[in-house]
Amino acid sequence: MTRARWTLRRTLVVGTSVLVALAFVVMSLATILALRSFALDRLDQQVREGLSFAVGRDAFGGRGDDSRPPGMDTGSPAPRIGTLQAVIDGDGTVQRSGYTRADGTEVALSDEQVALLRSSVATDGTPTTVDLGADFGAFRVAAAVDDGVTVFAGNSQADVTATTSALIVILVAVSAVTLLVAVLGLSLFVRRSLRPLDRVAGVAQRVSTLSLSAGSVDIPDRVAPSDTDPTIEVGRVGASLNGLLGHVQSSLAARQHSEEQLRRFIADASHELRTPLASIRGYAQLSLGEDAPMTPTQARSFDRIESEAQRMASLVDDLLLLARLDAGQPLRRDEVELTLLAVDAVSDAQAADATHEWRLDVTDDLISVTGDENRLRQVVANLLRNAQTHTPPGTTVTLSLAREAAGAVLRVADTGPGIDQSVAERLFDRFARGDDSRNRDAGSTGLGLSIAQAITEAHGGSISVESAPGRTVFEVRLPE
């Protein structure tokens, strides 16, 4: 959650900062372009005024006067600093040309610069930008024809360029400082704004760590009233989360109540069925034990009554055991010699079924755990019976026992055809059987593996299975 929170903050700050930076860029470009356009318009106006003043008279104080000594009063004002003037006859002869420097001195234009003016500037009085080289720079120049004489007047763009450059530097500096302040302010604002969302996320994270799959579940965490204001987005999220948690807790409580009722019903029904089942078996055995004549149909019926009553009694016992384990009934906590238990289990399996090959793989050292010996015997017997039931005759079944760092590991491996994939996912579910016909004679009740799992987990252990054609291994891990 912390990483996600920082990612959200970084995204908000970076995204907003990028938008602010783009706004600064657009604003700065618009300001620079507007100022440059305004400065160029003013410069063009000055160029037109200078051209208007120069047309009709000698730009240097009077036509025919080839020189004007410095300081001589010709009746005309001295040219402004940064201005350019040129007068060219109709035959291309340059009468006069010059540029006034910043110190007030005038410099004559070269033939190349004059030729550039003639080729670049139209004589309609429209100012045009002309670059006269590194020594002079760029000028806005306009030209007009007066009595066959072409007069050029221009002003340097140095002031416009300097003003624009200074503005760019100022805008960059101001924008950078403003953006830095904005980023810091946004970081603080986003951090403060996300605090309610952090608290709501904290509640959701704590609830997500609770075990809600089984048993009585209490969800004490709720979003604080200060974070459930319906007028803001985070408040609506907090209020919705509180409502969701309330519904979840109500549903879990209803589920727990239903499960407890079902367990009590199974336990009570199983307990009550044991007596009539014992009576049925007793009367069936009594009838079969009498010497009174009986038809073959009656004999077979009593025999089936006894066998089915015995099978039903076993099923009732299994259901009652599962109900007690689900209810959390404590098991005995004695020292159990697993090695001796494994030897007895394999011996019993060999005596019950000679069609399979039963093997035992244990070490000389005795391995013991703390638990209920009768229930652990039931786990091993169920696993061996499962291998016997679901593998063909001639299959080798090996019961191995080893000690590992976490405790004892008991494995039942067989060389049978493996477990069908359609059954593998629900193998430990109650009443899960590999035969779709649900024939109790050919198959099983489907409670053996679920009982083995319930007993193992009640001892703090785990049971798992790995299966492939030719090898299936059930592994039971028990703590010491």
WOBELLIN-V820788 format. One line per field, one symbol per residue. ss: DSSP state (H for helix, E for strand, L for the rest). A space follows every 10 residues. Layout:
# WOBELLIN-V820788
ss->???
This chain:
# WOBELLIN-V820788
ss->LHHHHHHHHH HHHHHHHHHH HHHHHHHHHH HHHHHHHHHH HHHHHHHHHH HHHHLLLLLL LLLLLLLLLL LLLLLLLLLL LLEEEEEELL LLLEEEEEEE LLLLLEELLL HHHHHHHHHH LLLLLLLEEE ELLLLLLEEE EEEEEELLEE EEEEEELHHH HHHHHHHHHH HHHHHHHHHH HHHHHHHHHH HHHHHHHHHH HHHHHHHHLL LLLLLLLLLL LLLLHHHLLL LLHHHHHHHH HHHHHHHHHH HHHHHHHHHH HHHHHHHHHH HHHHHHHHHH HHHHHHHHHL LLLLLHHHHH HHHHHHHHHH HHHHHHHHHH HHHHHHLLLL LLLEEEEHHH HHHHHHHHHH HHLLLLEEEE ELLLLLLEEE ELHHHHHHHH HHHHHHHHHL LLLLLEEEEE EEEELLEEEE EEEELLLLLL HHHHLLLLLL LLLLLLLLLL LLLLLLLHHH HHHHHHHHLL LEEEEEEELL EEEEEEEELL
